[in-house]
């Protein structure tokens, strides 16, 4: 991959992480594997796909670790934020 594609990949990865923060925050307050929990985990996927397409990144295999890692990190850090801000729940 060229330098421009690398830059786009990291910016899209950052955007994916940020998009997932509120969903991770929401997910943390739900019963695991409940219907709403599943929505909280999967609702950001259309936005991630749109980002990939609109940025021109596409679906090259080499981009998957960065995007999936950013997705999971956003979910994790959103949940961590909820645990820190609302420890009694």
C-alpha positions in Angstrom: 0.0 0.0 0.0 1.1 3.5 -0.7 1.5 6.3 1.8 -1.8 7.9 0.8 -3.7 4.7 1.4 -1.9 4.2 4.7 -3.0 7.6 5.8 -6.6 7.0 4.7 -6.5 3.6 6.5 -5.4 5.2 9.8 -7.9 8.1 9.6 -10.8 5.7 8.8 -9.6 3.5 11.7 -9.7 6.5 14.0 -13.2 7.4 12.8 -14.3 3.8 13.3 -13.0 3.9 16.9 -14.8 7.2 17.6 -18.1 5.9 16.0 -18.0 2.9 18.3 -17.4 4.7 21.6 -21.1 5.6 22.2 -22.2 2.1 21.2 -19.7 0.5 23.6 -20.9 2.9 26.3 -24.5 1.8 25.6 -23.7 -1.9 25.3 -22.0 -1.9 28.7 -25.3 -1.1 30.4 -27.2 -3.9 28.7 -27.6 -7.6 29.6 -25.1 -9.6 27.6 -26.5 -11.2 24.4 -29.9 -9.6 24.8 -31.5 -8.2 21.6 -30.5 -4.6 22.5 -27.0 -5.7 23.3 -26.7 -7.3 19.8 -28.0 -4.0 18.3 -25.4 -2.0 20.2 -22.7 -4.3 18.9 -23.9 -4.4 15.3 -25.5 -1.0 14.7 -22.3 0.8 13.7 -21.5 -1.7 10.9 -23.3 0.2 8.1 -21.4 3.4 9.1 -18.1 1.5 8.9 -18.9 0.0 5.5 -20.0 3.5 4.3 -16.7 4.9 5.6 -14.7 2.2 3.8 -16.6 2.8 0.5 -16.6 6.7 0.6 -12.9 6.9 1.6 -12.0 4.7 -1.4 -10.4 2.2 1.0 -12.5 -0.7 -0.2 -12.2 -4.2 1.3 -8.5 -5.1 0.8 -7.6 -7.9 3.1 -4.7 -5.9 4.6 -7.1 -3.3 5.9 -9.2 -5.7 8.0 -6.9 -5.9 11.1 -6.8 -2.1 11.5 -10.5 -1.6 11.0 -11.6 -4.6 13.1 -9.1 -3.6 15.8 -10.5 0.0 15.8 -14.0 -1.4 16.0 -13.3 -3.6 19.0 -11.2 -0.9 20.7 -14.1 1.6 20.3 -16.5 -0.9 21.9 -14.1 -1.7 24.7 -13.2 1.9 25.5 -16.8 3.0 25.4 -17.7 0.3 27.9 -14.7 1.2 30.0 -15.8 4.8 30.0 -19.3 3.8 31.3 -17.7 1.6 34.0 -15.6 4.6 35.1 -18.4 7.2 35.0 -21.1 5.0 36.4 -19.4 2.4 38.7 -22.5 1.6 40.8 -24.5 0.1 37.9 
